[in-house]
Structure formats: C-alpha cells, structure tokens
Amino acid sequence: MRVLFREAGRYAVARVRAAVLEGEADAAVHSAEDLPGPDHEKLEVIAILPRGDPRDALYSKNGAPFARLDRGARVGAAGTARAAQLAELRPDLSIVELDDGDASVLERVGHDLDAVVVAADSLELLGHPERERFPLVQIVPGVGRGAIAIEVRAGERHRLQPLADLDDPRSRMQVMAERAVFRRLQAWPAQNLGVVAEVQYGSVTLYGALAAGARSPVIRVQRSGPAAMASQVAAAVASALLLQEESAGSGTTWR
C-alpha cells in the first residue's frame, strides 16, 4: 500500500491527487481544510481521522493575553474571516492580514508583529506556548480545521479497507457538515468563510461566519438539530448566511 502525504508548505492538493489518479500512490492524506469545495468525481474520501482541536489560539510577545494587548498592537492573521472576527473583538488593534498562516509567521512575533492568531493544533504540534484559545462562538475557524482526510480512487475502498477502518464517525459528520455549507457558498472564496460543527449527545450545532473584508462586519449564523439531520442543518446555515449577506446589500467584491 502506497500512501502519499501532502508535503509541508504549499505543495498543492491537486498534485497529490494527480499522483493517486495516475497510480503512483494508492491513497493521499490531506489536511481537510485544504480540500477544495467540490468533491472530486474520480476520488473518494474513505476516512476522516479523529479530529484535533479546531480552535484558533493566540501566540503573543511576552505571553500577553488578547484582552491585554496594547492598543494599536499589530496582530497577524491569515484569512479574511479570521482577521475580520479579530477586528470585531478588538477594533483598537491593527490586524495584519497574512498570506500564509503556517509556523513561519511565529518568527515575526517580537519583530514586526506583536502577536499572531493561528490554528491551536499547529502551536501544540510545534510545542510553542499559547496564551489562550478562542471559543468557537468568537472565532469561527475554516472548514475542516484540525481534521485529516484520506482519499483514494473511487471504487477502491474494498482493496484499501485498513485505511477505511481509520474513519472516525463523529469527525466525519463534523467535516462533511462543514463542507456541505462550503459547497453551497462556492461563489465566495474560502478565506472569507468560517464554518465549524460540534456534535454532542446526538445533536449537531453549526457555526458560520462570513466577512467580505478584514474590516467588514461579520455575518454570523448558528443552527442546531439532530445529528441525523446534519445535512439539513448545513443547508439552513448556508441559506441564512446568504439571506443576511443579501440583506446587508454591501455590494462588496469578494477577494
């Protein structure tokens, strides 16, 4: 069994998928957050591994908490939705929208940035001390954050059953519900959208956040329902985000 892992940096999902389609590998392992919205017609996600913590975390100079950052402090954030949500929490800060949210941005703290907000699991993996993690109702993370997806060629599940057995039903339900919202909102770039699902005691709660720009008002939606109806809850979130965006009438060009 040949499994191709996505390399660090900007190694494209498309290139890893091509290797599987061309028979160079039997399976591809991706960060679920990096998967495009539409499912690939010739590939199948046969497993979502147990998910890590999808929340965002603050990494700051001298360990200062978010509430105690100095007025005007420069805080780096990758992604328009993340930046807009931070600006909403602390309008007095200077939010610097970054092109890349990987570990390299941590080196800028104490130099041109006073703090950065990145995925909590990234800090944990690197062993860096975080100051705090943001509740999901404050900073809604990107679709699939903290989850690993395994893709194979369609119809080959039976041959690769050991990989399929790695699937975590709870994590799959969360990620697929988030992706269902994402697919319904394909007119908007992924960086403008935050969607995360919580599954607990047979119920699913979906949080959605949409922002046209880093300093634009954040449209927020929360919907809950039985876990068995996760797809319907996802449809309700997407419809509510669309309705509120249309009602706002911003006329903003998405970027």
C-alpha positions as CSV (number, residue, x, y, z in Angstrom):
1,M,0.0,0.0,0.0
2,R,1.5,3.3,-1.1
3,V,0.3,6.4,0.8
4,L,1.3,9.9,-0.3
5,F,1.3,12.6,2.4
6,R,0.9,16.2,1.5
7,E,4.3,17.8,1.9
8,A,4.8,20.9,4.1
9,G,4.4,24.3,2.6
10,R,2.4,24.9,-0.5
11,Y,2.6,21.5,-2.1
12,A,-0.7,21.5,-3.9
13,V,-3.6,19.2,-3.2
14,A,-4.0,18.9,-7.0
15,R,-0.6,17.4,-7.3
16,V,-1.1,14.8,-4.6
17,R,-4.5,13.9,-6.1
18,A,-2.9,13.6,-9.6
19,A,-0.3,11.1,-8.2
20,V,-3.2,8.9,-6.9
21,L,-5.1,9.1,-10.1
22,E,-2.1,8.2,-12.1
23,G,-1.3,5.2,-10.0
24,E,1.8,6.5,-8.3
25,A,0.1,6.1,-4.9
26,D,-2.9,4.2,-3.6
27,A,-4.1,7.0,-1.2
28,A,-3.5,10.6,-0.4
29,V,-3.5,12.2,3.1
30,H,-4.7,15.8,3.2
31,S,-5.5,18.4,5.8
32,A,-9.3,18.5,5.3
33,E,-9.1,22.3,5.5
34,D,-7.1,22.3,2.2
35,L,-9.6,20.3,0.2
36,P,-11.5,22.3,-2.5
37,G,-15.2,22.6,-2.0
38,P,-16.5,20.3,-4.8
39,D,-15.8,16.6,-4.3
40,H,-13.6,15.1,-7.0
41,E,-15.6,12.8,-9.3
42,K,-12.8,10.2,-9.5
43,L,-11.7,10.2,-5.9
44,E,-13.4,9.3,-2.6
45,V,-12.7,10.3,1.0
46,I,-12.8,7.0,2.7
47,A,-11.7,8.2,6.2
48,I,-11.6,11.3,8.4
49,L,-9.2,10.7,11.3
50,P,-10.1,11.6,14.8
51,R,-10.2,15.4,14.8
52,G,-7.9,17.7,16.8
53,D,-9.0,20.9,18.4
54,P,-10.2,23.2,15.6
55,R,-10.0,26.4,17.6
56,D,-7.7,29.3,17.0
57,A,-5.0,30.3,19.5
58,L,-3.1,33.4,20.3
59,Y,0.7,33.5,20.3
60,S,2.0,36.8,21.6
61,K,5.1,38.6,22.6
62,N,5.8,38.2,26.4
63,G,2.7,35.9,26.6
64,A,0.2,38.8,26.8
65,P,-3.5,37.6,26.6
66,F,-5.7,39.0,23.8
67,A,-7.6,41.3,26.1
68,R,-4.4,42.9,27.4
69,L,-2.6,43.5,24.1
70,D,-1.7,47.2,23.9
71,R,-4.0,49.5,21.8
72,G,-2.7,49.6,18.3
73,A,-0.8,46.3,18.7
74,R,-0.1,44.6,15.4
75,V,-1.7,41.1,15.3
76,G,-1.2,38.9,12.3
77,A,-4.0,36.7,11.0
78,A,-4.2,34.5,7.8
79,G,-7.6,34.6,6.2
80,T,-10.1,37.3,5.7
81,A,-12.8,35.8,8.0
82,R,-10.3,35.3,10.8
83,A,-9.0,38.9,10.5
84,A,-12.5,40.3,10.5
85,Q,-13.6,38.4,13.5
86,L,-10.5,39.6,15.4
87,A,-11.1,43.2,14.4
88,E,-14.7,42.8,15.6
89,L,-13.4,41.7,19.1
90,R,-10.8,44.4,19.3
91,P,-11.4,47.3,16.9
92,D,-8.5,49.2,18.5
93,L,-5.9,46.6,17.3
94,S,-4.0,46.8,14.0
95,I,-5.0,43.5,12.3
96,V,-2.4,42.5,9.7
97,E,-3.9,40.1,7.1
98,L,-1.3,37.5,6.3
99,D,-0.9,35.4,3.1
100,D,0.2,32.3,4.9
101,G,-0.7,31.1,8.4
102,D,1.9,28.4,8.8
103,A,4.5,28.1,11.5
104,S,6.9,30.6,9.8
105,V,4.7,33.5,11.0
106,L,5.6,32.8,14.6
107,E,9.1,34.1,13.9
108,R,7.7,37.5,13.2
109,V,6.3,37.9,16.8
110,G,8.5,40.3,18.6
111,H,9.8,41.8,15.3
112,D,7.1,43.4,13.0
113,L,4.2,41.7,14.9
114,D,3.1,41.8,18.5
115,A,1.1,38.6,18.2
116,V,-0.4,36.1,15.7
117,V,-3.5,34.1,15.8
118,V,-3.1,30.6,14.2
119,A,-4.6,27.2,14.5
120,A,-4.3,25.8,18.0
121,D,-3.2,22.4,16.8
122,S,-0.3,23.9,14.9
123,L,1.1,25.5,18.1
124,E,0.6,22.3,20.0
125,L,2.4,20.3,17.4
126,L,5.3,22.7,17.4
127,G,5.5,22.8,21.2
128,H,5.0,26.6,21.3
129,P,3.3,28.1,24.4
130,E,0.0,29.6,23.6
131,R,-1.7,32.3,25.7
132,E,-5.3,31.4,25.1
133,R,-7.7,29.6,22.7
134,F,-10.7,31.4,21.3
135,P,-14.2,30.0,21.8
136,L,-15.8,28.8,18.6
137,V,-18.5,31.5,19.0
138,Q,-15.8,34.2,18.9
139,I,-13.6,33.0,16.1
140,V,-15.2,30.5,13.8
141,P,-12.4,28.6,12.1
142,G,-12.1,27.4,8.5
143,V,-13.9,24.4,7.1
144,G,-12.2,21.1,8.1
145,R,-9.8,22.7,10.5
146,G,-7.9,20.1,12.6
147,A,-9.0,17.1,10.6
148,I,-7.1,14.7,8.3
149,A,-8.7,13.2,5.3
150,I,-7.7,10.1,3.3
151,E,-8.6,10.0,-0.4
152,V,-8.4,7.0,-2.7
153,R,-9.6,6.3,-6.3
154,A,-13.4,5.8,-6.4
155,G,-14.4,2.2,-6.1
156,E,-11.2,1.0,-4.4
157,R,-12.5,1.1,-0.8
158,H,-12.6,-2.7,-0.6
159,R,-8.9,-3.0,-1.6
160,L,-7.9,-0.4,1.0
161,Q,-10.2,-1.4,3.8
162,P,-7.5,-0.9,6.5
163,L,-7.4,2.8,5.7
164,A,-11.2,3.0,5.6
165,D,-11.2,1.4,9.1
166,L,-9.4,4.5,10.4
167,D,-12.6,6.6,9.9
168,D,-13.9,8.4,12.9
169,P,-17.8,8.7,12.5
170,R,-18.0,11.8,14.7
171,S,-15.2,13.6,12.9
172,R,-16.6,12.6,9.5
173,M,-20.0,14.0,10.5
174,Q,-18.5,17.3,11.5
175,V,-16.3,17.8,8.5
176,M,-19.0,16.7,6.0
177,A,-21.5,19.1,7.5
178,E,-19.0,21.9,7.2
179,R,-18.2,21.0,3.7
180,A,-21.9,21.0,2.8
181,V,-22.1,24.6,3.8
182,F,-18.9,25.4,1.8
183,R,-20.2,23.7,-1.3
184,R,-23.4,25.8,-1.2
185,L,-21.4,29.0,-0.9
186,Q,-18.9,28.4,-3.7
187,A,-19.3,31.9,-5.0
188,W,-17.3,33.1,-2.0
189,P,-13.6,32.4,-1.5
190,A,-12.7,30.0,1.3
191,Q,-10.8,32.7,3.2
192,N,-13.9,34.7,3.6
193,L,-15.8,31.9,5.3
194,G,-15.6,30.2,8.7
195,V,-17.7,27.1,9.4
196,V,-17.4,24.6,12.3
197,A,-19.6,21.8,13.6
198,E,-19.9,20.5,17.1
199,V,-21.5,17.1,17.6
200,Q,-22.6,16.2,21.2
201,Y,-25.3,14.0,22.7
202,G,-26.9,13.2,19.3
203,S,-27.1,16.8,18.2
204,V,-25.1,18.9,15.8
205,T,-24.5,22.6,16.1
206,L,-23.1,24.5,13.2
207,Y,-21.5,28.0,13.5
208,G,-21.0,30.1,10.3
209,A,-19.1,33.4,9.8
210,L,-18.8,35.4,6.6
211,A,-16.8,38.5,6.0
212,A,-16.3,40.5,2.8
213,G,-13.1,42.1,4.0
214,A,-10.7,42.2,7.0
215,R,-12.5,45.3,8.4
216,S,-16.0,44.4,7.2
217,P,-18.9,43.5,9.5
218,V,-19.0,39.8,10.2
219,I,-22.2,37.9,9.4
220,R,-22.8,35.2,11.9
221,V,-25.2,32.2,12.0
222,Q,-25.7,29.4,14.4
223,R,-28.1,26.5,13.9
224,S,-28.7,23.2,15.7
225,G,-30.6,20.0,15.1
226,P,-30.4,16.2,15.4
227,A,-27.1,14.7,14.3
228,A,-29.0,12.5,11.8
229,M,-30.1,15.7,10.1
230,A,-26.7,17.3,9.8
231,S,-27.1,18.0,6.1
232,Q,-30.4,19.9,6.7
233,V,-28.7,21.9,9.4
234,A,-25.9,22.7,7.0
235,A,-28.4,23.8,4.4
236,A,-30.1,26.1,6.9
237,V,-26.7,27.7,7.8
238,A,-25.9,28.3,4.2
239,S,-29.3,29.8,3.4
240,A,-29.2,32.1,6.5
241,L,-25.7,33.4,5.6
242,L,-26.8,34.0,2.0
243,L,-30.0,35.8,3.2
244,Q,-28.2,38.0,5.7
245,E,-25.5,38.9,3.1
246,E,-28.1,39.9,0.6
247,S,-30.0,41.9,3.2
248,A,-26.8,43.7,4.1
249,G,-26.5,44.8,0.4
250,S,-22.8,45.5,0.7
251,G,-22.1,45.1,-3.0
252,T,-18.6,44.1,-1.9
253,T,-16.3,42.4,-4.4
254,W,-15.2,39.2,-2.8
255,R,-11.4,38.7,-2.5
